[in-house]
Amino acid sequence: MLMEPTRQTLVAQCQSGDRDAFAVLVNQYGLQVLRPARLILRDPSLAEDVTQETFIKAWRQIGSLRSDDPGPWLNRIAGRVP
């Protein structure tokens, strides 16, 4: 049986460039970003675009993540997506 990596391990793997680990992060935190975007924007399609852009920016800025909990960091990125 394969065990899920801890958040700290997952973040470290992402920061070392592991795209598979980043895919796990997207799967774990995607709804956390999408739900508030839907509530705020009231447009499901636009909310999905914001969510996608959030994760693109997150991948590019993964080195700036200083916590083992990416949730608040992702929410800050989402709040700055035009």
N, C-alpha and C positions, 0 to 999 in steps of 0.2 A: 504494500500500500504506500502510495506517495503522499507525503505530508505537504500541506501548503506552507510556503515560507512565511516567516514572521514578517511583520511590516518593515522592521528595521532591515532585515535581509533583502526584502523586495526592493526597498528604496536603494540600498547599496548596489544591488544588481542593476537597477535602472540607471543609476549614476555611472556605472561602469560600461554603459552602452548596450545592455542586454534588452533587445526589443521584445523578446518573449516575456520577460519580467514586466516590461511596460504594458504589454497586452493584458497581463493579469491585473495590473493596477487599473487600467481602463475598465476592465470587467467589474472590479470591486467598487470603483468610485464613480462610474458613469452615471448611475441614477442619482447619486448625491449631487451631481452637477446639473443634470437634466431637469429634475423636479422643480427646483427653485426657478430655473430659467423659464420653464413652462408657466409657472405662476406669475412671474413678473412680466413676461413678454406677451402672454395670452395668444401665442401663435406657435403651435407645435413644430412646424417646419423651421421657423426662425430659432426656436429653442434648441433644436437638433444641430443647427448650424453653429450656434454659440458653443454648444457642448463640444462639437468636433474641433472648432477653433481653439477652445480651451486646452484640449489634449495635445493639439499640435504645438501650441506655445509651451505647454508643460514639458513636452519632450525636448524642445529646444533649450529650455531653461532649467532642466532637471538638476543641474549642478547647484542651483540656488536654493534647493530644498534643504533646510537645516533641521528638519524634524523627522521623526520616524512616522508621523501621522500626516499624510499628504492631503487630507480632507480640507483643512482650513486654507492651506496653500493653494489648492485647486480652486476653492471658492473665491479667493482674492484674484486669481488669474481670470476667472469667469466674469467677475465684476468689472474688469478692465477691457473686456472684449467689446469692440465697437459694434 
